[in-house]
Amino acid sequence: MKENNIHNLKYEIIKKHEKLFVKKLDLESETNRLMSEINLLGAQHTLDKVNQLNLQLDDIISEMDYLKQALEDIK
C-alpha cells in the first residue's frame, strides 16, 4: 500500500512538472513573440522617422536647386 502511494505521488509530481514545463514553454514563446513585435514596432518607428527625414532632405535639396537656378539666372 505504501509503495502504491509513493508511486502515485511520484506520478502526480511528474504530471504536475510536465504541465508546468508546457506552461513555461508557452510563456517563453509568448514572450519571444512580444519581443519580436516590440522590435518590429521599433523598426517601423525608425523607418517612419527615416522617411520623414528623407522628405525633409528632398525639400531642402529642391529649395537649394531653386536657389542655384535663381543665382545662375541672375548671372
Secondary structure, DSSP 8 states (H G I E B T S, - for coil): -HHHHHHHHHHHHHHHHHHHHHHHHHHHHHHHHHHHHHHHHHHHHHHHHHHHHHHHHHHHHHHHHHHHHHHHHH-
